[in-house]
Amino acid sequence: MWNVLIADDEPKIRQGLKNTLETFDLPLCVCAEAKNGLEALEKAKEYEPDILLVDICMPKLSGIKFLEELKKLSIECKVIIISGFNEFAYAQQAITLGVSHYLLKPIADSELKEALESVSRQLWQTRKSRKFMNLMRQQFVQNKNTIRDVFFNDWINGNLSGKEWQEQREFLEIELPDTVMLILVSMQSGFTEKIPAGAVPEELYKMTLEKIMRNLIGEYKPVYVFMNRYQDAVGMIGGYKGETENLQEIISEKINKTVDGKCCVLIQTCKRDEIPDVHEKLRTRARKILECRPIVMEARKYIYAHYQQRELDLTQVADAIGCNPSYLSRIMKQELGISFKDFLTMLRISQAISLMRNDRLSLNQIAEQVGYSNQHYFSAAFKNCQGFSPSEFRRTLTREE
């Protein structure tokens, strides 16, 4: 329903317009009337109508002066001018002041209805556009960090032109000084933290690294943290004054206390324009530092291929790759930060979590598919690893879905 204010110094005309509006099949309601320009301005402030029917010639404040003052109030409304003057100068002034229609007296009902239908459509379109923009603004605020992550990844991977980088940076309100400290945290797999219901290891791994980074470097401004496509945590600091070695040691110590596995923290100060190249160089260095010995890589490859076998054990893996079981156990612990038994258990539980999303599979079937002889052993391993039973996990997962 659109509220209408009628402003005319003649009571008969005001009443006539009001009566005519009531005959139209339009969502209109006369919220106020005014007999002069000053009163019309006060009523406009009070009621903030959607549509104004205004006589161009009124006492105390003419229609044109009224429009000038109305414009200063920034009231969003549509104005239809009613005039007894068929002069171009009046119409031109009215149009300049944002009038939607300029109607001459005597006004035909069909002409008035057509004008009101037109402004009603415009109002609906404005309201829809405003709702859409509010929704987009809300979505942007809620997903701003995700959108920033996409921007940073596109940038460091060389997918943005100079113009695109500048436009997106301004839109996302990203402020980076000319000199930036770039931090890269890369980890070898071997994550053993408990996984909350509904999450998968990779998601928690990412959340943990990001949280640690944000907590440790969040005091500096500006600071940005995101995960690159290799699942490394990347931080950018613009205001760090201390020694890079100290920060490197602090980050490494905190991550090693929270996440099991070999951690590599690399820091380099560079110019803002050099960030993509420096990021790639740090990634190359990290890969070399974290690279497993060939024997461990072969063992992992064999375990991933045969984890579904119930009888799989350390001796079988060692025999398959041609080494001593004790040596393999020791070297896996050194390289991965996790024992053979724990590595195999975590792999099986991780695969079981993925299979649980398929509600057609029973827990017994899932247990068999990931290498357990029966559901009892599977449930015990799952609870020991996760802190809750497979059935509890599945119920939580079902509720969330």
Order of alpha helices (4+ residues) and beta strands (2+ residues): beta-alpha-beta-alpha-beta-alpha-beta-alpha-beta-alpha-alpha-alpha-beta-alpha-beta-beta-alpha-beta-alpha-alpha-alpha-alpha-alpha-alpha-alpha-alpha
